[in-house]
Amino acid sequence: MDKIQLGDFLISLDKDLEIKEGKQFTEVSVPPEKLYSLARMLREREEVQFDFLYCLSGVDYGQDLGVVYHLRSTVYDHSVVLKTRTSDREKPQLDSVSDIWKTADFQEREVFDLLGIKFTNHPDLRRLFLDSTWGFPLRKDYADDINIVTK
């Protein structure tokens, strides 16, 4: 399946998805409330079989916090990037995909620790690197006078 066919397939799953082609990967912007169901479909559908989540990254966009998921099908040798974001900086929350791809377990904990995004239904969501005295150091608005970290 080439990038155009992959984009068409994704649109057939949900007409409201925003697809960006022309880059290295097909990129899909997904509303947070549709993320989990789309992720499950991409994992389970015979046509695409995205069986490998090889990168999950948290991003501070300034106004929004987001997560980027790089998926690969080892069966068909194609890739897709899912992007989602939330504008709730006080209590950012997204659905966990750790029951779909086990690799998300550790990576979601890292995003939680460094950006403060909580993943609902995560089996063990706790800080990974830092203790509770730290804030969320990868946020653009982070400041820490004790450790001399400023905006």
ZAMI-949971 format. One line per 5 residues: their letters; for each residue x, y, z of C-alpha. Coordinates in steps of 0.2 Angstrom, whole numbers, plus 2048, in hexadecimal, padded with zeros to 3 digits. Example, Ala and Ser with C-alpha at 12.3 -4.5 7.8 and 13.67 -1.06 7.14 Angstrom:
# residues 2
AS) 83E 7EA 827 ~ 844 7FB 824
//
This chain:
# residues 151
MDKIQ) 800 800 800 ~ 808 811 7FB ~ 805 821 804 ~ 7F6 826 7F9 ~ 7ED 816 7FC
LGDFL) 7F1 817 80E ~ 7EA 828 80F ~ 7DA 822 806 ~ 7D9 813 812 ~ 7DA 81F 821
ISLDK) 7CD 82A 81A ~ 7C1 81B 818 ~ 7C3 818 82A ~ 7BE 82A 82F ~ 7BA 838 823
DLEIK) 7BF 845 830 ~ 7D1 840 831 ~ 7DD 84D 82B ~ 7EA 844 820 ~ 7FB 84C 81B
EGKQF) 804 844 80D ~ 814 849 804 ~ 820 846 813 ~ 82A 837 817 ~ 81B 830 820
TEVSV) 808 831 81E ~ 803 83C 82D ~ 7F2 83C 835 ~ 7EB 849 841 ~ 7DF 840 84D
PPEKL) 7D3 848 859 ~ 7D7 841 86A ~ 7C6 839 86C ~ 7C9 82F 85C ~ 7DB 82A 860
YSLAR) 7D8 819 869 ~ 7CB 812 85D ~ 7D6 817 84D ~ 7E6 810 855 ~ 7DD 7FF 859
MLRER) 7D6 7FF 847 ~ 7E7 802 840 ~ 7EE 7F4 84A ~ 7E0 7E7 847 ~ 7DB 7EB 835
EEVQF) 7E2 7DE 829 ~ 7E5 7EB 81B ~ 7F2 7F4 825 ~ 7F7 7EA 834 ~ 801 7F8 83D
DFLYC) 809 7EC 84A ~ 818 7F7 850 ~ 817 807 859 ~ 82A 80C 858 ~ 829 81E 85E
LSGVD) 81D 828 86A ~ 822 83A 86D ~ 81A 847 878 ~ 81A 859 871 ~ 817 86A 878
YGQDL) 810 875 86A ~ 80E 884 875 ~ 7FB 885 877 ~ 7F8 872 875 ~ 801 862 87B
GVVYH) 802 854 86F ~ 808 842 86C ~ 80F 83C 85C ~ 80E 829 858 ~ 819 821 84A
LRSTV) 812 810 845 ~ 819 803 839 ~ 812 7F4 831 ~ 81F 7E6 831 ~ 813 7DC 826
YDHSV) 811 7E9 818 ~ 820 7F4 81B ~ 817 804 81C ~ 816 812 829 ~ 80A 81F 830
VLKTR) 80B 82D 83D ~ 7FD 831 848 ~ 7FC 842 850 ~ 7F0 848 85E ~ 7F0 856 86A
TSDRE) 7E6 85E 878 ~ 7E4 870 87D ~ 7E2 86C 88F ~ 7F3 871 897 ~ 7ED 86F 8A9
KPQLD) 7E7 85D 8A8 ~ 7EC 856 897 ~ 7E6 845 894 ~ 7E6 839 885 ~ 7E1 826 884
SVSDI) 7EF 81A 886 ~ 7F3 80E 878 ~ 7FE 803 883 ~ 7F1 7F5 881 ~ 7F3 7F6 86E
WKTAD) 806 7F7 86D ~ 810 7F2 87C ~ 81E 7FE 878 ~ 812 80C 87C ~ 813 807 88F
FQERE) 824 80F 892 ~ 823 81D 885 ~ 813 823 88C ~ 81B 823 89E ~ 829 82E 897
VFDLL) 81D 83A 88F ~ 813 83B 89F ~ 823 83E 8A9 ~ 82A 84C 89E ~ 81A 855 898
GIKFT) 80D 850 8A4 ~ 801 848 897 ~ 7F7 83B 8A0 ~ 7F2 82B 897 ~ 7E1 824 89C
NHPDL) 7E1 811 89E ~ 7F4 810 89F ~ 7F8 800 8AA ~ 806 809 8B4 ~ 807 81C 8B1
RRLFL) 814 823 8BD ~ 823 82E 8BB ~ 832 825 8B2 ~ 841 831 8B4 ~ 83C 83F 8C1
DSTWG) 835 83F 8D2 ~ 825 849 8D6 ~ 82F 859 8DB ~ 832 85C 8C9 ~ 825 864 8BD
FPLRK) 825 85F 8AB ~ 835 865 8A4 ~ 832 863 891 ~ 823 86F 892 ~ 827 880 88A
DYADD) 821 889 899 ~ 82C 87F 8A6 ~ 836 889 8B2 ~ 840 883 8C0 ~ 84A 88F 8CB
INIVT) 853 882 8D5 ~ 85B 879 8C7 ~ 85C 889 8BD ~ 851 884 8AF ~ 847 893 8A7
K) 83B 896 899
//
